[in-house]
């Protein structure tokens, strides 16, 4: 099949979160299945043109939105190590900025126009290069206007080039919806006839995420559990009603991970490589992590790692409530991440108060993220909600036992430690259900006690975790099946 992956961020070109990893890995897995897969994204300032060998494919493209006309250009490259084409929509006024979506913690005020421009330019580029995909796979609110334009823009609807294209719309995090004021509607090239409860209207505003859900041919999200959760008022962020209405078009497919990047047997970023059959060098990685974090190099003290955005969603509110009591346990905590200033302040203070028990790194550092996965004994993810989660999947491969809350992709990917699952060799981590500090503490204590008192059981647990296969191949096959079902459908009637 001919498949276009449209994403606002793609590894290795530009990244703010896990979506970029997905958009960088899924195309490679689809290409292995012999699909003609291509990728499109904006050309941001952070995209290194010389490093990735960008060339100008289309020097000028006129993009009309409402009564305004804008200029675009299209650059092209390939995904490193592959011949997968990657297209970049160029407009310096929209994309040559310090950050992708926010500045100093606040959304750019013209985000709706920036990504409306991207969506329309992407569609026009396809006709310009004469490549007609059967499927456009859109990701998150920034690409939601692609299916909206295909279904509602008069010129696109009248053009036979676009008529047979099907759209899969993937929700990676329902909390980020691309809300804008109602007066944005004409500036993004859409009519007031779409401003109603079954269209783009959302409590008097325009909701781009909702547009993608309403107008795509099918919707997916990044785990089976999250697909169920977002149909409830607790997790639906106000969109649960429209998701229930389209439940027959909603599928959950767990993300995979790229074992070329995350594999302790070949990882060039960690101090020493190791495998499930030879774990000796994991102790070397632990010692170097302790040394880097200026912690006592105690091999039998369990190290709990965290690599996370510091936000309530990631469980930092209950961790903040539990942290003083956690520090009374015989453990070390190594934290890497940035986020809410109140958590920067809290964990800076915790680091100073407990310098022999904590390594607090308030930054983003990819090499350090690999060190934490390889050098920790456990990995903590107490999320309030987690659409998929990638770090628990990385942790499994590194023999670093996840401690997670039962939600979203964490629930789908981690088998809880119980006597029965241990006996069957199925257990892969420690799981708690209630979103309470007490439950978090109790589960951390269970893990620490097992680590200290049952070395043989812990090794069995590590090896079971490392045997799990969350490569992209299985997920890509599920996506292919979904794409094929869409292509087989006849076009929706007008």
N, C-alpha and C positions, 0 to 999 in steps of 0.2 A: 504493500500500500504506500501511497504518498501521504506523509504525515508532517505537518508543521507544528512544532512546539513553540508556543508564544509565551514568553515569561518576562517579567520585569527585571529579573536578575538570574544569572547563570554562572556557575563555577566553570572555569577559573577567571572569567572576565570581570564580574562584579558580584559582590555578595554582601547581604546584611543578615541572612538567616538560612534556615534549612531548606527553604524553597530553592535557593541557588544550587544546593547540592543535588536536589531532585532533578532540576532542569538540566544540570550538567551530566547526570548519570543515566537517566532514562533514555535519552537519545542513543547513547552508546549501546545499551542493551537491545533497543529496537533495531539498530543497525546490524547487530549480530544475527537477528532474525531475518535479515535481508530486506528490510523495509527501506524505502527511500525517505529518510527522515532528515528534516532540516530544522533549524532553530532561528527564532527572531527575537531581538531584544533592543532596548534603546542603547545608543552610544553615549554613555556617561563619561564624565571627566576621568573617572578612575579606570576606564578601559585603556590599557596601554597599547596604542596603535602599533608602535614599533616592535614590541615584544611579541604580539600576536599576528603581525604581518597583515594588517588591514589594508585593503585596496578599495578604491572607489568603484562601485558597481553601477550606480545610477547617480549622475551628477545633480539632477534636479527632478523633484516630484512636487506637483501642486496639490496641496491637501486643503480641501474646502470643508469647513465646519460652520454650519449656519450661514451667516452673512459675511464671515471672515475667511480669508485665504492665507495659508501658511506655506513656507517652502521647506521641503525635506530633501535630504540626499540619502543614499543607501551605500553603506560600506559592507564588505564581506571578508570573511576569513574561514577557517575551519576549526573544529574542535581539536585541540592539540592531541597528536598521536592518532588522528583519524582523518578520513576525508569527508566528514559530516559538515555540510555548509552551515555557516552561522551568518545571519544578516543583522546589520546594525542600522537602526533608524537614527539619522543625524539631524539635529537641530540644536545649535548651541544655546539659543535662548531658553529652550526647555530643559536641556540635559547637561549642559556644561556647568555643573554646580558642585559645591563641596560635598554634598551628600545626595543619596538617591531620592528620599522621600521627605526627610525632615531636616530642619536646621535648628540647632540648640533645643532639641526636644519638641519642636512644634512643626506640624505639617506645613509644607509649602502651600500658600493659599491658592495657587493655581494648579494643584495636583489633578483635579478633575479634567482641566483643559490639557495638561501635559500628556496624560495617558489616553484621553480621547484622541488627541493628535497621533499618538503612537499606534492606537488600534486602527484608525482610518488609514494611516500611512502604510501599515503592514498589509492591509487588504489591497490597497492600490498597487503596492510593490509587486504583489503576486501577478497581477495582470501585466505589469510592466516587464517582468522577466519571463512571462509566458509559462509559469509553472503553476498548475492547478492541483492543490492537495485534495485528497478525498476527506481528510480529517484535519481540523485545526484543534489542537489540544491547548486550551487556554488555562491560565493559572492565576488565581486570586483576583482581587478587585481591579487591579491595574489593567487586566486584559478583558474585563467583563463586557466592554462595549463591542468587542468583535462579534459575538453572537447577536447582540442587540442591533448593530448596524445591518448585519446580514438579514435579519428578519424584518427590519422596520425602515431602513433607508431606501427611499424610492428608487434612486439610481442603481443601487446595488441589487435590489429586488428585481429590477427590470433587465439586469445583465445576466445572460445565460451562463457566463463564465463562473458566477458565484452560486448559481442556483442549486447545484448538487453537493456543495461543500457542507459537511456535517461538523458540528462543534461539540466536543467534550469539554466541560468546564470543571476544573478541579478546585475545590475549596481546601486550602492548606491551614487556614486559621480564620474561623468565622468571626472572630472578634474585631478584625480589621476589615471594614466594609466599604471604605471609600465614600463616606458621606459628604455631601456638599449642599449648598443652599439651592432652593428651587429655581432661582434665576440663572443657575448654571445650565439649565436644560437647553435653551436655544444656543448658548455658546458652544455646547458640545455637539450641536447639529441634530438635535432630536425635537420632535413636536410635542406640544402640550397634551395631545391625545394619549401619550404614554404616562402622563402624570396621574396615576390612580392606584388604588390598593393592589390591583393585580399586575401592575406595571412597576415603574421606578419609584413611586411615591412611598415614603417611609416617615411617618409622623411629621409631615409637612416639609420634609427634605427629599433630596434625590439620593438614592442608595445604589451605588454601582454594583456592589456584590449581589444585591437582589436582582439587578438586571441580568447578570450572568446566570443566576439560578432560574429565572423565569424564561429566558429566551434560548438557552443552550438546548441541544437535542438530548443530552444526557449530562448528569452531574456525578462527579466522583469526589470522594474525600479520602484521607490518607490512612484510615484504618477502619475496620468493620465496626468496632465499638464506637468510634467517633461518629460514624454515619448514623448510628442509633441515637447517640447522646444529643446531637444537634437538632433532633426532632422533638426535644423536650424543652419546656420553658426554662429549666435551670441552665442549659448549655446552648440554647438556640439563639441567644443574643438578639431577640426580637424577630428572628427569621424562621422560627420553628414552624409557624403556621404554613408558610409558603413551601418549606421543605417537606412537611407532611403531605401537602397537596401534590408534590412531585415525587413522593416516596418511591413510586414504581420506576422512576428514572434515576434514582440515587443508589450508588454503589460505593462500598468501602474497600479500598485496595491498599494494603500496608506498603509503605515505602520500603525499598531495598537500600542497601549500602554498597559502596564501591570498595571491594576488597583489594583493588589495586592501591588504594590510598590508606585503607584501614585494615591492616593485617600485621600482627606482630612478627610473623615469619619473614617479612620483607620490608618492614617499615624503616626507612633510612633516617627518620627524624628522632627515633628513640635511642637511648644509650646502648642497648643490646637487644638482639632479636631472640625470640623464643617461640615455642610451639606447644600444642596440647600434649605431645609426647615427650617434650623436653622443656620443663618449666624453669629450669635452673636460673636462667638469665632474667626472669621476672623479678627475682630478688635484687639483681643489679639495678634494674630500672627503679625499683622502690628506693634503694639507697641513694641513687642520684637525685630522685625527686625530693627526698627528705633533705639532702644536702643543699639543693638549689633553693628550697623553701626555708632553709636555716632551722630545720627541725632536728631533734636528736635522732641519730641513725640507729633506731631500735628495730631490729627485724621482726620481733614478735608483737610490736604495737601495731594494731590495724590502722591503715591509712584510708580514710574516706575521701574520695575525690568528688568535686563538682565542677562542671563547665557549663555555665548557664547565663542567660540574661537574668539580671537581678530584678525580678518583678513578682507581684502577687501571683500572677498566673502560674509561675514556676514553683510556688509553694513557699516563697520566702517569708510570707506573713506567719505561717505556722512554724517555720524554722526559726524565725526571730523570737517567737514565744518559747521555743524549746532550747535555744542555743546555750543558755547558761547551764541548764541541767545536763545537756549533752557534753559540755566541757568537764563535767564531773566524772564522766566515763573515761576508761583507759583507752584513748584513741587519739588520732591526729586527723585534722581536717585541712585539706588543701582545696581552695576555692579560686576559680578563674572566671572572670566575667565582668560585665559592666551593666548599668541599668539605672534603676530608680535611685536618686541621690540619697534618700533616707536609708537605703541598704548599704550604699557606699559608706555612709557615716557610721552605721551600726557595725559593719564588719571591719572597718578600719579600727574602731574601738576594741572590738573583740580580738583582733590581731595584736594590738598593743597590750591588752590585758592578759592574753594567753599566748605569748610568743613561742613557748615550747610545745604548744598543742595545735597551732594553726599556721598555715601559710596562705596569706590572703593576697591575691594578685588581681587588682581591679583594673583589668585591661583585656584586650583581645590579643591572643598570641597563638597561632596555629601550632607551632612546634610545642609550646607548653601544653596545649590541649592533648597532643599525642603522648607527651610525657605523663600527664595525669592518668590517661587511659591505661598506659602500660605499667605505671608505678604504683597505682592505688590497689588496695585489696578489695574495696567496695566502691560503688558509685551511687550517689544519692540523687534521686529525682522525685521529690514529694509534691508533684504538680497538682494544682487545683483542677486543671484540665490540660490535656496533651494530645493534640490531634493525631500525631504519630510518635514523635520523638525519634531522634537518631542516636543520641548518646548511649541509651541503653543497649542499642544494637551494636555499637562500637565496643561497649564494655563487655558484652558477651564474647566477642571474638578475642578480646585481650585477657579473658579469664578474670575480669574485674567484676565482682558479683553485684548486680543492681539491687538497690533498695528503692522501691517505687510505690506510688499510690496507684490503686486499681482504677485507671481511667484511660480512655482512648487507646492509643497505640501501646501504652505501657501495659494495659490489661491484655491486649492481643498478643504481645511478644514475650512476656515473662511468665513462666510457670512457677507458682509459689512453692517455697520449701515447706513440705509437710512430711510426716513419716512415710506416707504412701508414695509420694512423688520421689522422695529420696531413694526408697527401696527399688522403684522402677527405673531409676536413673533419668528421670524427666525434669527434676527441679532445676531451675536456673536462677532464682533470685528470691528476695524477700518482699512481700507485698502487704500493704495495709489498705483498708477500704475507706474508713471514715476520715474526713478532712479535719483532723484534730491533732494538736501538738502532742497530746498524750499517746496517740496511736503511732505517730512518727517516732517518738522516743522509745516506745515499747518495741518497735520493729528494729530500730537501730541496735537496741540492747540485745535482741535475739541474735542478730548477725554477729555482733561482737563476741557474745558468749560462745557461739558455734565456732567462730574463728579461733578462739583461744583454747577451747576444750575438746574440739573434734577435728584434729588436723587431717585425718584420713577422710572424713566426711567432707571437709572443705575442699580437699584436692579432687574428690569425686565430683563435687559441685562445679568446680572450675572447669573440669574436663567436659562435663555435660554442656556447660555454657559454650565452650569453645567449639563444640561439634555442631551447634545450631547454624543453619544456613539461611541467612537473610540477604543473599545476593540479589541483584536486580533482575536476574534471569526469570525467576518465578513471577515477580511482579509484572515484568514486561509481557510475559505470556498472558496474564490476566487483562492487561491493557489492550493487547492485540485482539483478544476475544471480544472485548467491549467495542473497540473500533470496528471490527468486522460486523458486529450486530447492527451498528449504526449505518454502515455503508449499504447493508442489505435492505434497509428500510427505504421505502419510497419517500420522496420529498413530502414534507408536511403540506397540507392544502393551505391556500391563502386564507 
